[in-house]
Amino acid sequence: MVNKIISLAKLLRPKQWIKNLAVFAAITFAGELFDPLSFQKVFLAFIAFCALSSATYIINDAFDIKKDRLHPFKRFRPLASSAIPVSMALVIAILLIASSMTIALFVNPGFLFLAIIYMTVQLLYSLFLKSIAIVDILAIASGYILRVYGGEFAAGSHISVWLLLTVISVSLFLAIGKRRSELTLLSSNKEVNIAAVRKTLSHYSERLLDVYASIFATSTFISYSLFTFLENPKGFKLGISVLFPEYLPTFLERKWLMLTIAPVVYGLMRYLQDIYENKEGESPDRVLLSDKPLLITVITWVLLVIGIIYFIGS
Protein backbone atom coordinates (compact mmCIF):
# COMPACT_ATOMS: atom_id res chain seq x y z
CA MET A 1 0.00 0.00 0.00
CA VAL A 2 2.80 2.37 0.94
CA ASN A 3 4.63 1.58 -2.30
CA LYS A 4 1.45 2.29 -4.28
CA ILE A 5 1.05 5.71 -2.63
CA ILE A 6 4.70 6.54 -3.34
CA SER A 7 4.24 5.48 -6.96
CA LEU A 8 1.13 7.67 -7.26
CA ALA A 9 3.08 10.62 -5.86
CA LYS A 10 5.86 10.02 -8.40
CA LEU A 11 3.25 9.79 -11.14
CA LEU A 12 1.84 13.24 -10.28
CA ARG A 13 5.34 14.79 -9.89
CA PRO A 14 4.43 17.35 -7.19
CA LYS A 15 8.01 18.69 -7.16
CA GLN A 16 7.37 20.12 -10.61
CA TRP A 17 4.44 22.16 -9.33
CA ILE A 18 7.02 24.78 -8.39
CA LYS A 19 6.93 25.85 -12.06
CA ASN A 20 3.31 26.89 -11.58
CA LEU A 21 4.36 29.68 -9.20
CA ALA A 22 4.94 31.62 -12.42
CA VAL A 23 1.20 32.45 -12.38
CA PHE A 24 1.92 34.95 -9.58
CA ALA A 25 4.27 37.03 -11.75
CA ALA A 26 1.60 39.33 -13.18
CA ILE A 27 -0.01 40.37 -9.87
CA THR A 28 3.39 40.66 -8.17
CA PHE A 29 4.76 43.18 -10.66
CA ALA A 30 1.37 44.91 -10.94
CA GLY A 31 1.42 45.65 -7.19
CA GLU A 32 -1.62 43.47 -6.50
CA LEU A 33 -0.03 40.53 -4.70
CA PHE A 34 -1.66 41.46 -1.38
CA ASP A 35 -5.04 42.30 -2.90
CA PRO A 36 -7.34 39.56 -1.48
CA LEU A 37 -9.53 39.16 -4.57
CA SER A 38 -6.63 39.08 -7.05
CA PHE A 39 -4.64 36.70 -4.87
CA GLN A 40 -7.61 34.35 -4.50
CA LYS A 41 -8.13 34.14 -8.25
CA VAL A 42 -4.46 33.55 -8.99
CA PHE A 43 -4.20 30.96 -6.21
CA LEU A 44 -7.07 29.05 -7.82
CA ALA A 45 -5.23 29.39 -11.15
CA PHE A 46 -2.16 27.90 -9.46
CA ILE A 47 -4.18 24.89 -8.26
CA ALA A 48 -5.70 24.46 -11.72
CA PHE A 49 -2.23 24.47 -13.33
CA CYS A 50 -0.96 21.94 -10.78
CA ALA A 51 -3.77 19.56 -11.73
CA LEU A 52 -3.30 20.22 -15.45
CA SER A 53 0.47 19.80 -15.38
CA SER A 54 0.19 16.50 -13.46
CA ALA A 55 -2.36 15.28 -16.01
CA THR A 56 -0.02 16.15 -18.90
CA TYR A 57 2.89 14.35 -17.21
CA ILE A 58 0.74 11.22 -16.91
CA ILE A 59 -0.39 11.39 -20.54
CA ASN A 60 3.15 12.02 -21.76
CA ASP A 61 4.45 9.08 -19.71
CA ALA A 62 1.72 6.87 -21.19
CA PHE A 63 2.84 7.77 -24.72
CA ASP A 64 6.53 7.32 -23.84
CA ILE A 65 6.43 4.00 -21.97
CA LYS A 66 8.52 2.10 -24.51
CA LYS A 67 11.07 4.90 -24.91
CA ASP A 68 11.28 5.50 -21.15
CA ARG A 69 12.14 1.85 -20.61
CA LEU A 70 15.27 2.46 -22.69
CA HIS A 71 16.24 5.53 -20.65
CA PRO A 72 18.79 5.04 -17.82
CA PHE A 73 16.63 6.96 -15.30
CA LYS A 74 13.13 7.30 -16.74
CA ARG A 75 12.74 3.51 -16.78
CA PHE A 76 12.04 3.74 -13.03
CA ARG A 77 8.97 5.96 -13.53
CA PRO A 78 5.68 4.39 -12.32
CA LEU A 79 4.30 3.60 -15.79
CA ALA A 80 7.57 2.51 -17.37
CA SER A 81 8.29 0.21 -14.42
CA SER A 82 4.67 -1.08 -14.40
CA ALA A 83 4.24 0.05 -10.78
CA ILE A 84 0.92 1.60 -11.82
CA PRO A 85 -1.36 0.30 -14.61
CA VAL A 86 -1.74 2.59 -17.62
CA SER A 87 -5.54 2.38 -17.43
CA MET A 88 -5.53 3.58 -13.83
CA ALA A 89 -3.13 6.41 -14.67
CA LEU A 90 -5.31 7.63 -17.55
CA VAL A 91 -8.41 7.66 -15.33
CA ILE A 92 -6.49 9.84 -12.85
CA ALA A 93 -5.43 12.13 -15.70
CA ILE A 94 -9.04 12.54 -16.90
CA LEU A 95 -10.20 13.37 -13.36
CA LEU A 96 -7.41 15.93 -12.98
CA ILE A 97 -8.30 17.59 -16.29
CA ALA A 98 -12.00 17.73 -15.38
CA SER A 99 -11.18 19.22 -11.96
CA SER A 100 -8.80 21.81 -13.38
CA MET A 101 -11.27 22.92 -16.04
CA THR A 102 -13.99 23.31 -13.39
CA ILE A 103 -11.67 25.47 -11.29
CA ALA A 104 -10.67 27.46 -14.41
CA LEU A 105 -14.31 28.18 -15.23
CA PHE A 106 -14.83 29.38 -11.66
CA VAL A 107 -11.89 31.79 -12.04
CA ASN A 108 -13.19 33.36 -15.27
CA PRO A 109 -13.88 32.41 -18.92
CA GLY A 110 -10.61 33.97 -20.11
CA PHE A 111 -8.55 31.76 -17.85
CA LEU A 112 -10.59 28.72 -18.92
CA PHE A 113 -9.75 29.52 -22.55
CA LEU A 114 -6.04 29.75 -21.71
CA ALA A 115 -6.18 26.49 -19.74
CA ILE A 116 -7.67 24.78 -22.79
CA ILE A 117 -4.85 26.19 -24.96
CA TYR A 118 -2.26 24.93 -22.47
CA MET A 119 -3.81 21.46 -22.42
CA THR A 120 -4.03 21.38 -26.21
CA VAL A 121 -0.37 22.34 -26.65
CA GLN A 122 0.70 19.69 -24.13
CA LEU A 123 -1.35 16.99 -25.87
CA LEU A 124 0.10 17.96 -29.25
CA TYR A 125 3.56 17.84 -27.68
CA SER A 126 2.94 14.32 -26.41
CA LEU A 127 1.53 13.21 -29.77
CA PHE A 128 4.09 14.57 -32.22
CA LEU A 129 5.60 18.00 -31.45
CA LYS A 130 8.31 16.46 -29.27
CA SER A 131 9.53 14.60 -32.34
CA ILE A 132 10.17 17.75 -34.37
CA ALA A 133 13.52 19.46 -33.79
CA ILE A 134 13.36 23.09 -32.58
CA VAL A 135 9.54 22.88 -32.41
CA ASP A 136 9.92 20.63 -29.36
CA ILE A 137 11.93 23.35 -27.59
CA LEU A 138 9.34 25.99 -28.50
CA ALA A 139 6.56 23.74 -27.18
CA ILE A 140 8.34 23.23 -23.85
CA ALA A 141 8.95 26.97 -23.53
CA SER A 142 5.30 27.74 -24.30
CA GLY A 143 4.32 25.93 -21.10
CA TYR A 144 6.21 28.48 -18.98
CA ILE A 145 4.87 31.42 -21.00
CA LEU A 146 1.26 30.24 -20.73
CA ARG A 147 1.63 29.94 -16.95
CA VAL A 148 2.59 33.61 -16.72
CA TYR A 149 -0.27 34.60 -19.00
CA GLY A 150 -2.55 32.40 -16.91
CA GLY A 151 -1.90 34.61 -13.90
CA GLU A 152 -2.57 37.69 -16.02
CA PHE A 153 -5.87 36.30 -17.31
CA ALA A 154 -6.94 35.13 -13.85
CA ALA A 155 -6.47 38.48 -12.09
CA GLY A 156 -6.96 40.82 -15.04
CA SER A 157 -3.51 42.32 -14.44
CA HIS A 158 -1.15 43.47 -17.15
CA ILE A 159 2.50 42.62 -17.71
CA SER A 160 4.78 44.98 -19.61
CA VAL A 161 6.28 44.14 -22.99
CA TRP A 162 9.78 43.93 -21.50
CA LEU A 163 8.64 41.52 -18.80
CA LEU A 164 6.95 39.42 -21.47
CA LEU A 165 10.20 39.34 -23.49
CA THR A 166 12.03 38.30 -20.33
CA VAL A 167 9.56 35.46 -19.75
CA ILE A 168 9.95 34.28 -23.36
CA SER A 169 13.74 34.42 -23.15
CA VAL A 170 14.07 32.61 -19.83
CA SER A 171 11.50 30.00 -20.95
CA LEU A 172 13.54 29.20 -24.05
CA PHE A 173 16.72 29.21 -21.97
CA LEU A 174 15.27 26.60 -19.56
CA ALA A 175 13.88 24.49 -22.41
CA ILE A 176 17.26 24.47 -24.20
CA GLY A 177 19.01 23.65 -20.94
CA LYS A 178 16.69 20.70 -20.54
CA ARG A 179 17.55 19.35 -24.00
CA ARG A 180 21.28 20.02 -23.48
CA SER A 181 21.30 18.03 -20.24
CA GLU A 182 19.34 15.17 -21.81
CA LEU A 183 21.83 15.00 -24.68
CA THR A 184 24.81 15.03 -22.30
CA LEU A 185 23.28 12.31 -20.14
CA LEU A 186 22.43 9.98 -23.02
CA SER A 187 25.71 10.63 -24.87
CA SER A 188 27.66 9.52 -21.81
CA ASN A 189 25.87 6.17 -21.84
CA LYS A 190 27.27 4.14 -24.72
CA GLU A 191 24.57 1.48 -24.43
CA VAL A 192 21.74 3.91 -25.13
CA ASN A 193 20.47 4.66 -28.64
CA ILE A 194 19.79 8.41 -28.51
CA ALA A 195 17.39 8.40 -31.47
CA ALA A 196 15.36 5.57 -29.92
CA VAL A 197 14.97 7.39 -26.60
CA ARG A 198 14.42 10.93 -27.92
CA LYS A 199 14.28 11.37 -31.68
CA THR A 200 14.91 15.12 -31.70
CA LEU A 201 18.13 14.77 -29.70
CA SER A 202 19.72 13.05 -32.69
CA HIS A 203 19.19 16.31 -34.63
CA TYR A 204 20.97 18.47 -32.05
CA SER A 205 24.67 18.76 -31.45
CA GLU A 206 26.08 19.95 -28.15
CA ARG A 207 27.67 22.91 -29.93
CA LEU A 208 24.34 23.98 -31.46
CA LEU A 209 22.54 23.79 -28.10
CA ASP A 210 25.40 25.74 -26.52
CA VAL A 211 24.83 28.55 -29.03
CA TYR A 212 21.08 28.49 -28.36
CA ALA A 213 21.69 28.65 -24.59
CA SER A 214 24.07 31.59 -24.99
CA ILE A 215 21.57 33.50 -27.14
CA PHE A 216 18.71 33.20 -24.68
CA ALA A 217 20.81 33.66 -21.54
CA THR A 218 21.95 36.97 -23.07
CA SER A 219 18.46 38.00 -24.16
CA THR A 220 17.14 37.20 -20.67
CA PHE A 221 19.72 39.50 -19.11
CA ILE A 222 19.12 42.32 -21.59
CA SER A 223 15.31 42.20 -21.57
CA TYR A 224 15.14 41.95 -17.77
CA SER A 225 17.62 44.81 -17.35
CA LEU A 226 15.53 47.01 -19.65
CA PHE A 227 12.39 45.97 -17.78
CA THR A 228 13.84 47.07 -14.43
CA PHE A 229 15.05 50.34 -15.95
CA LEU A 230 11.73 51.21 -17.58
CA GLU A 231 9.32 49.76 -15.04
CA ASN A 232 7.69 52.12 -12.56
CA PRO A 233 7.08 50.01 -9.42
CA LYS A 234 3.50 49.98 -8.19
CA GLY A 235 2.82 49.00 -4.63
CA PHE A 236 2.30 50.54 -1.23
CA LYS A 237 4.84 53.23 -2.10
CA LEU A 238 6.03 54.14 1.36
CA GLY A 239 8.70 56.16 -0.37
CA ILE A 240 12.42 56.31 0.38
CA SER A 241 12.42 59.93 1.54
CA VAL A 242 11.88 58.66 5.07
CA LEU A 243 15.17 56.77 4.94
CA PHE A 244 17.25 58.92 2.61
CA PRO A 245 17.97 62.65 2.20
CA GLU A 246 15.75 64.66 -0.13
CA TYR A 247 18.72 65.47 -2.35
CA LEU A 248 19.06 61.82 -3.41
CA PRO A 249 18.77 61.89 -7.21
CA THR A 250 15.30 61.18 -8.52
CA PHE A 251 16.84 58.71 -10.93
CA LEU A 252 17.87 56.43 -8.07
CA GLU A 253 14.46 56.74 -6.43
CA ARG A 254 12.78 55.44 -9.56
CA LYS A 255 15.19 52.64 -10.49
CA TRP A 256 15.44 50.47 -7.38
CA LEU A 257 14.29 47.42 -9.36
CA MET A 258 17.67 47.51 -11.08
CA LEU A 259 19.12 46.07 -7.86
CA THR A 260 17.43 42.78 -8.76
CA ILE A 261 19.63 42.44 -11.86
CA ALA A 262 22.50 41.14 -9.71
CA PRO A 263 20.74 37.95 -8.50
CA VAL A 264 19.37 37.36 -12.00
CA VAL A 265 22.87 37.46 -13.51
CA TYR A 266 24.22 35.16 -10.81
CA GLY A 267 21.24 32.82 -11.25
CA LEU A 268 21.82 32.54 -15.00
CA MET A 269 25.53 31.85 -14.52
CA ARG A 270 24.87 29.32 -11.76
CA TYR A 271 22.29 27.49 -13.85
CA LEU A 272 24.72 27.32 -16.77
CA GLN A 273 27.28 25.87 -14.39
CA ASP A 274 24.75 23.22 -13.34
CA ILE A 275 24.18 22.34 -17.00
CA TYR A 276 27.80 22.21 -18.12
CA GLU A 277 29.80 21.30 -15.01
CA ASN A 278 27.31 19.31 -12.94
CA LYS A 279 25.56 17.72 -15.96
CA GLU A 280 22.15 18.75 -14.64
CA GLY A 281 19.30 20.83 -16.05
CA GLU A 282 17.07 18.05 -17.40
CA SER A 283 14.58 19.00 -14.71
CA PRO A 284 14.72 22.73 -13.75
CA ASP A 285 12.70 22.16 -10.58
CA ARG A 286 15.10 19.47 -9.37
CA VAL A 287 18.09 21.72 -10.07
CA LEU A 288 16.49 24.58 -8.14
CA LEU A 289 15.64 22.46 -5.11
CA SER A 290 18.99 20.64 -5.00
CA ASP A 291 21.31 23.58 -5.68
CA LYS A 292 21.34 25.60 -2.44
CA PRO A 293 23.21 28.66 -3.81
CA LEU A 294 20.74 28.85 -6.71
CA LEU A 295 17.75 28.41 -4.38
CA ILE A 296 19.04 31.15 -2.07
CA THR A 297 19.54 33.40 -5.09
CA VAL A 298 15.96 32.89 -6.27
CA ILE A 299 14.59 33.55 -2.77
CA THR A 300 16.75 36.67 -2.51
CA TRP A 301 15.44 37.89 -5.86
CA VAL A 302 11.83 37.32 -4.80
CA LEU A 303 12.32 39.17 -1.51
CA LEU A 304 14.04 42.07 -3.28
CA VAL A 305 11.24 42.36 -5.86
CA ILE A 306 8.52 42.32 -3.19
CA GLY A 307 10.44 44.70 -0.94
CA ILE A 308 11.08 47.22 -3.74
CA ILE A 309 7.60 47.12 -5.27
CA TYR A 310 5.58 47.04 -2.06
CA PHE A 311 7.67 48.90 0.48
CA ILE A 312 10.00 51.26 -1.37
CA GLY A 313 7.83 51.99 -4.40
CA SER A 314 8.77 54.79 -6.70
Steps between C-alpha positions, in 0.01 A plus 500: 500500500780737594683421176182571302460842665865583429454394138189719470695795640778440246239477226359845586850655539409756770858634503436643155207704628758762594491607133138604548605779738558694178126583504572750780735708283233730357339604831840529670637752251161673472505574875196282569659206680337593832162584348270226642281460191790492252699262718203265537448479125867441426526241778213309339684534167807351669298199620348457154847501339627247755219262405547566128877458507472170692245378245734587211791320669285187530387517137854563378630206705227279352612590147869455588490168687709310246755780460521560876586135554813561292597807704755451783284692752150534356461121496430523875193722450171343621362421153827391342572270795138371502457613862168655396272370221462729199120479519501620860740783416282622212190503722692718748606729215139541380384583854779756538411666169130514591582649842738759358253611234228539765732716710600699188136572418448620857794741462370657177431405135827656381706279726296196393584580137871523584486174697351329195782641283759374749345153505478492121866596456607235752295230326645597162846488657438148627359389164756636255651843577771346718622314193564815297835671558484863621118479517538275805701772677241764409222275632678449833561874532135577423402319820689755712366794298139382527537470878596867523214599272272280709565721801433808288170361371393383846547835676451734205845650560736615229865415444728736310650416162850479649386259770331290233825492298683396816253216558539382139879514521533319832243239388704420190818501708355239741361289215838498321675418826268205540586365154873567552502301824304214343749483213798503738347228716415267212828565315695389806321165497640297212230234529217743430373575149432875513260499204297217655461682832445854368486544124563875498822465700659328201447826306678716758870529560641619830659796322167607347320481836786695658443781249125494567561516877738794460250691285214470746710546814614831347151603391368420849758730656440782252119488502483475880748786542291720270186396687645610835621827348168587337259355754337736748439289814142497623432402856448654840754769413619591846767702327872515575500862616446373853829311487708715267572873459278701267797581278534135394471507120153429369654253259603272786159531664332370187741220407525283811385195302838509328645356822331171410720466190787370715324181621363441150850510349635270770202266456558472125871431548434247776242317291743483208756355738247235605443412134862487388700409811251301707325341198159603632215708359277222365251595769514873596298443817740231621799725430340786693415288803835318511732794432503702824687806363253519210201456733629774731550725198142449382363566850716812526369622165139443606549685829672790323220529242228496767692738725564752220152490347298492821709686754733736315283573197594780270 
